[in-house]
Amino acid sequence: MLITASSILAVIMAICMIFIRMKASKKPASTRKIILPPLFMSTGALMFLSPVFHVSWSQVLEAVSVGVLFSFFLIKTSNFEVKDNRIYLIPSKAFVFILFALLILRIILKVLLGRTVSFGETSGMFFLLALGMIVSWRIAMLFKYKKLEKEIHQTSI
């Protein structure tokens, strides 16, 4: 029951992410817009104050490592373009497919892990997976953004 409810919530969040990403591509990107989402998400780490969500250090390493691996798909499809000396995120058609493929993989892993790992531990691990994914993705985006920003600055001088 809890796995089903959390999977439905994950699908709803993925759909929201798609709309947010489409809307964001219409406005210029900024360092703030790249950095803030992982910072906002990090508040979810407060869940680990409850013993129900405690995970071992090996589980933390596993979850974050898988998140970083998953982020490579997002990093490859996140590119910027310069219009009128402003940097915009290029909306990628592959983003939707990658997001849903990762979501399906996440649900499958959650069901498989749910047989041997408690719901709280599984929730904690998938939070860490998502955090590892978004932090590494946004760091890569920040490097791409700063590189373009530097090129724009050098061109205008």
C-alpha positions, 0 to 999 in steps of 0.5 A: 500500500505504501509503495503504491502510494509513494509510486503514484506520488512520484509519477505526479512529481515527475509530471510536475517536473516536466511542466516546470522544466518547460516553463523554465526554458522560456526564461533566461537561466541563472546561477540562482535557478540552477543552485536553488532546487537542490538546496530546497530538496535538501530540507527533506534530509530532516526525515533522517531525524526519525529512526524509521528512516535511518540507513547504514553508511553502505546504503547511503553510498549505494543510493548516492552512487546510483543517483550520480549514475542516473544523473548522467542521462540528465546531464547529457540532455541538459544544454544551454543556448545563448540568445541576445546575450542571455543564456537559456536552457534548451528544452530537450524532448529526450528529457520527458522519456529519460525522466519516465524511464528513470521513474519506472526503474525507480519503481521497479527497484523500490518494489524489489528492495521493498521485499528485503528493506523496510519502507522507511529505509527504502524511502531514505535510500530513494531520497538519497538517490534523488538528491545524489542525482539532482546535485550532480546534475545541477553541478554539471549544469552550473559548470556549463552555464558558467562556461557560457557566461564566461564566453559571453563576457569575453565576447562583449569585451 
